[in-house]
Amino acid sequence: MAFTDTRVFLTGNFTFKDGKNKPTETRVSDTAVAAALRLSGRDPADFGFTFMEMYRGHAMRDATEHQLVGFFQDDDAARRAAHHRARAWLKERQNKPEIDIES
């Protein structure tokens, strides 16, 4: 399942305002969980996706969202926490009946 696929498919560097760089990493699981949230009408930023939070409200966020689903390379705790919150929400939603708008 893609939610548990730890393969890295994109790496990069984030440059802070002071000019320092920090490596970034996007895994298959990051994109799978973010896509499931988007398909459910939710913003991955609400679940702790680092760069999605940082760029919330940024004018270019929609155009560059596919580059924002990763995490800092050495921040597995943030990744685990975001994935845990997202997967718990998705599981809870899966068990709820859909709203019937025709009633």
N, C-alpha and C positions, 0 to 999 in steps of 0.2 A: 504494500500500500504506500502511496506517495507521502502520506502524513508521517511516515517513519523513515523515509529515504534520506539518509544523511550525506549523500553525495553532494559535493560542492560543484556548482556549475558557473558561479560568477564570483570573482574577487575584485577588490578595488581598494582605493584609499579615500578616506574622508579627510578633507583639509579644514581645520578649525580656523577661526578668525585670526588667531595668533600665528598662523602659518604651520603649526604642527600637523603631522599626518598620523592617521591611525588606520590600520588595515580593516577592511570590511569583507564580509563573506555572506553569500546567499546560497542556501542549500535547497535542494528539490523540495524538502519538507516545508520550508518557509513559503515557497510559492504555492504549494498545494493548500496549505492552511489558509493563506491569504485569499486565494481564489475561492475557496469554499465560503469564507466569510463574505466576500464581495457578492457571490451568487445568492447569499442569504440576505443581502441588503445591509450588511454591516461594514464598518470601517475598521481595518486591521489596527489602526492607531488606538482604537478604544480598548484593545486587548494587550497593548504594550509592545507593538512592533516599533522598534527604536526609531528608524528613519521616517516611518509614517507619522509618528508623533512629532518628530522634529520639524517636519515639513507640513504639518496640518495648517491649512489656510494659505499655503504658498501658491502663488498664481500658476506656477509651472508643475504643480504636483500631479495633476491628471495626466499630463503629457509624459511625465517621467516616472510614473508610479511603479512600473515594472522594475526599475532600478532601486526602489525604496523598500523592498520587502525583506531585505537581509538585516544583519546585525553586525556589531563590531566583532572582529574575529576572535577576540579573547573574552567575549561576554556570553558564555553558554548559559549562565543563570538567567539572563534577560530572555534569551531564546526559549528556554524551558518554561519559564513563567508565562510568557505570551502564548506559547503553544498550549500549555495546560489550560489557561483561561478560555482560549478559543475553542479547543476541543470539548471542554465541559459545556460551553454554551451551545455548540453545534449538536452535541449528544442530547442535551435537554430539549432543544428545538425539534430534534428528530422524533422525540417521543410525544410531542404535542400534536393534536389534530390541527389540520389547516383550517383557517376561517372560511366558512362558506359564505361568499358574498351574495349568493342568490337567495338566501333565506330572508 
